């Protein structure tokens, strides 16, 4: 399932977010126009999320899959989206097998 939200703020700033769901796994992609400085919404980042139905929370596993620190931004480019989609389709955890 794919869900989406959009927002338009003052000063020409636009933001959209879409989420691709596969069971308890989600890829969240945010795009914006850099606070109105760009003509199109071309700045994007990716977050990989795992929901825990028993605990009722959401865990951000982006840094586990892509490496780096938890707060690092993962750019929304073709290679990173490909890696995210492979993670989404994985039936087992083992992040280092991507």
Residue, then its C-alpha position, 0 to 999 in steps of 0.5 A: x500500500x502507498x499513502x501520501x500527504x502534502x503541505x504548502x506553507x508560507x513563502x512558497x515552501x512545499x512539502x510532500x511525504x509518501x510511505x510504501x508499506x509492506x507488512x510491518x516495514x515502511x519506506x518513508x520518502x519526503x520531498x520538498x522545494x528547499x523552503x521555496x528556493x527551488x522551482x520543483x520539489x527535488x530535494x528528497x530523503x529516505x527513512x526506513x521504518x519498522x513497526x512493532x505491533x507488540x510494542x505499538x511503536x515505530x523504530x527507525x532502522x535507516x542507519x542499520x541498513x545504510x550505515x552511518x549515524x541515526x541522524x544522517x540524511x539518506x538522499x533520495x536517489x535511484x541507488x538508495x531507493x533501490x536499496x530501500x526497496x530491496x530491504x522492504x521486500x526482504x523476508x528476513x532481517x540480516x541488514x548486511x545481506x543487501 
